[in-house]
């Protein structure tokens, strides 16, 4: 299996590209605090998905659960950016939709990993 063909990887990759494209619209003050934390989390989610896709069956679940935790942090921090008006509603909605979709895919993968 080519890990780059995994739908959840593709979706996470697109999430990062969307997130990155908003960078110039974020105030300098926020860009080096909460924005940078979110960017790091997205990269950690991508890294975790790649790691899980290359892990043995018994090693997959802990990696996926860590990715799920990072995704939940990202969800909260993204909402916080909207509430402090660091990000407008349109960008927030786009990012949240992508995060939610990744979350659903991840949930299915975790459920599948638990059944093995």
PyMOL commands that set and color helices and strands:
alter all, ss='L'
color gray80, all
select helices_A, chain A and resi 3-5+7-21+23-25+28-31+34-53+57-83+89-115
alter helices_A, ss='H'
color red, helices_A
deselect
rebuild
show_as cartoon
